[in-house]
Amino acid sequence: MSTKYKASNPDGAYFITITTVEWVDLFTRSNHKDLIIESLKHCQKEKGLEIYAYVLMPSHLHMLCRAVEGFKLSDIMRDFKKYTANMLIRQIKGEPESRREWLIEVFSKACDHLKRGQEYKVWQDGYHAKEAFSNSFVFQKLNYIHQNPVEDGIVARAEDYLYSSARNYADLESRMEVVVIPSS
């Protein structure tokens, strides 16, 4: 089994990315985005997730984070993905969603190759973790995270994107608290 993108240092901070299957632009609706934010808050409060930066893009989530002592990042990500996948499917089925049939079909077909009897798969496998091994790496990833919506043309300025910690770093009202990394 490859350890290339695994969180192997229990004390380390990591740049992680989790992506929807087929890179589906699922996070275009406020209800889906808010579910992810509320789930991250739960992980912060109850599961030992310390978040330094994040951005929720239409098809993926980037974070700079770590698990506090006594918790494992792999367990946190496993539980987060399982819970949010179930809740997202529930939202898609139960709330107004113009793409309902298509989304359900994509998430269902993503299970075709699985041996276990899973009905829907929302997230790609893993959580693509890269250890934050230096200050320069941390600040490069911090900039990458915050500039992602700008590069994607969603906003002109990073701090204008509501689902990003760029707002925390700009001292603006934000959806979720993070541990702000001082710039010097």
C-alpha positions as CSV (number, residue, x, y, z in Angstrom):
1,M,0.0,0.0,0.0
2,S,1.4,3.4,-1.0
3,T,2.1,5.9,1.8
4,K,2.8,8.8,-0.7
5,Y,-0.3,10.8,0.3
6,K,-1.0,9.4,3.8
7,A,-0.8,11.3,7.1
8,S,2.0,9.2,8.7
9,N,3.3,11.7,11.2
10,P,0.6,11.9,14.0
11,D,1.9,15.3,15.2
12,G,2.3,16.8,11.7
13,A,0.2,19.4,9.9
14,Y,-1.0,18.5,6.4
15,F,-2.2,20.1,3.2
16,I,-5.1,17.8,2.3
17,T,-7.5,17.7,-0.6
18,I,-10.7,15.7,-0.8
19,T,-12.6,15.6,-4.1
20,T,-16.0,14.5,-5.3
21,V,-16.2,11.5,-7.6
22,E,-15.9,12.5,-11.3
23,W,-15.0,16.0,-10.0
24,V,-18.8,16.7,-9.8
25,D,-19.5,20.4,-9.0
26,L,-21.6,19.5,-6.0
27,F,-20.9,22.5,-3.9
28,T,-22.7,25.1,-5.9
29,R,-25.7,25.2,-3.6
30,S,-25.6,26.9,-0.1
31,N,-27.3,23.9,1.6
32,H,-24.5,21.5,0.5
33,K,-21.7,24.0,1.3
34,D,-23.2,24.8,4.7
35,L,-23.4,21.0,5.5
36,I,-19.7,20.8,4.8
37,I,-18.9,23.8,7.0
38,E,-21.1,22.5,9.9
39,S,-19.4,19.1,9.6
40,L,-16.0,20.6,9.8
41,K,-17.0,22.6,12.9
42,H,-18.2,19.4,14.5
43,C,-14.8,17.8,13.7
44,Q,-13.0,20.8,15.2
45,K,-15.1,20.6,18.4
46,E,-15.5,16.9,18.9
47,K,-12.9,15.0,16.8
48,G,-9.7,17.0,17.4
49,L,-9.3,18.6,14.0
50,E,-7.3,21.8,14.0
51,I,-7.8,23.8,10.9
52,Y,-5.3,26.6,9.8
53,A,-6.8,27.3,6.3
54,Y,-9.5,25.9,4.1
55,V,-11.4,26.5,0.9
56,L,-14.5,24.7,-0.3
57,M,-14.5,24.7,-4.1
58,P,-17.4,23.4,-6.3
59,S,-15.9,19.9,-6.5
60,H,-13.3,19.7,-3.7
61,L,-12.1,20.8,-0.3
62,H,-8.5,22.0,0.5
63,M,-7.4,22.3,4.1
64,L,-4.2,23.0,6.0
65,C,-4.9,21.1,9.2
66,R,-3.7,18.6,11.8
67,A,-5.2,16.2,14.4
68,V,-4.5,17.3,17.9
69,E,-2.9,14.8,20.3
70,G,-5.0,11.8,21.0
71,F,-6.7,11.9,17.6
72,K,-5.8,10.6,14.1
73,L,-6.2,12.6,10.9
74,S,-7.1,9.4,9.0
75,D,-10.0,8.6,11.4
76,I,-11.2,12.2,11.3
77,M,-11.2,12.3,7.5
78,R,-12.8,8.8,7.3
79,D,-15.7,9.8,9.6
80,F,-16.1,13.3,8.0
81,K,-16.3,11.8,4.5
82,K,-18.7,9.0,5.5
83,Y,-21.0,11.4,7.4
84,T,-21.1,14.1,4.7
85,A,-21.6,11.6,1.9
86,N,-24.7,10.2,3.7
87,M,-26.0,13.7,4.5
88,L,-25.4,15.0,1.0
89,I,-27.3,12.1,-0.6
90,R,-30.1,12.8,1.9
91,Q,-30.1,16.5,0.9
92,I,-30.1,15.7,-2.8
93,K,-33.0,13.3,-2.5
94,G,-35.0,15.4,0.0
95,E,-34.6,19.0,-1.0
96,P,-35.1,20.9,-4.2
97,E,-32.3,19.9,-6.6
98,S,-32.6,20.3,-10.4
99,R,-29.8,17.9,-10.9
100,R,-31.2,15.2,-8.6
101,E,-31.5,12.3,-11.1
102,W,-28.1,13.0,-12.7
103,L,-26.3,13.3,-9.3
104,I,-27.8,10.2,-7.9
105,E,-26.8,8.3,-11.1
106,V,-23.2,9.5,-10.9
107,F,-22.8,8.7,-7.2
108,S,-24.5,5.3,-7.8
109,K,-22.3,4.4,-10.8
110,A,-19.2,5.3,-8.7
111,C,-20.0,2.2,-6.7
112,D,-20.1,-0.2,-9.6
113,H,-16.5,-1.4,-9.1
114,L,-16.7,-1.8,-5.3
115,K,-17.0,-5.2,-3.8
116,R,-18.8,-4.0,-0.7
117,G,-22.5,-3.3,-1.0
118,Q,-22.3,0.5,-1.0
119,E,-25.2,2.3,-2.7
120,Y,-23.6,5.7,-3.3
121,K,-20.1,7.1,-3.4
122,V,-19.7,10.9,-3.2
123,W,-16.0,11.3,-2.4
124,Q,-13.0,9.9,-4.2
125,D,-10.9,7.5,-2.2
126,G,-8.4,9.0,0.3
127,Y,-7.7,12.5,1.3
128,H,-4.4,13.3,-0.6
129,A,-2.3,14.5,2.4
130,K,1.0,16.2,2.0
131,E,2.9,17.0,5.2
132,A,3.6,20.6,5.9
133,F,7.4,20.2,6.3
134,S,8.6,23.8,6.3
135,N,7.4,27.3,6.7
136,S,7.8,28.0,3.0
137,F,5.6,25.0,2.2
138,V,2.9,26.2,4.7
139,F,2.8,29.7,3.3
140,Q,2.8,28.5,-0.3
141,K,-0.2,26.2,0.5
142,L,-1.9,28.9,2.5
143,N,-1.7,31.2,-0.6
144,Y,-2.8,28.4,-2.9
145,I,-5.8,27.7,-0.8
146,H,-6.9,31.3,-0.5
147,Q,-6.2,32.1,-4.2
148,N,-8.1,29.0,-5.5
149,P,-11.5,30.8,-5.9
150,V,-9.7,33.8,-7.5
151,E,-7.9,31.5,-10.0
152,D,-11.2,29.7,-10.8
153,G,-12.9,33.1,-11.5
154,I,-15.4,32.8,-8.7
155,V,-14.3,36.0,-7.0
156,A,-11.9,38.9,-7.7
157,R,-10.4,38.9,-4.2
158,A,-9.8,35.9,-2.0
159,E,-11.4,37.5,1.0
160,D,-14.7,37.9,-0.9
161,Y,-15.2,34.1,-1.1
162,L,-17.5,33.1,1.8
163,Y,-16.4,29.5,2.0
164,S,-12.7,30.2,2.7
165,S,-10.5,31.0,5.6
166,A,-9.2,34.0,3.5
167,R,-11.9,35.9,5.4
168,N,-10.4,34.9,8.7
169,Y,-6.9,36.1,7.6
170,A,-8.4,39.4,6.4
171,D,-10.2,39.8,9.8
172,L,-13.6,39.6,8.3
173,E,-16.7,37.7,9.5
174,S,-16.3,34.1,8.5
175,R,-18.3,30.9,8.4
176,M,-15.9,29.0,10.6
177,E,-13.1,29.8,13.0
178,V,-9.6,28.7,12.1
179,V,-6.2,28.9,13.8
180,V,-4.6,31.9,12.0
181,I,-0.9,31.4,11.2
182,P,1.0,34.6,11.8
183,S,2.8,35.9,8.7
184,S,6.1,36.4,10.4
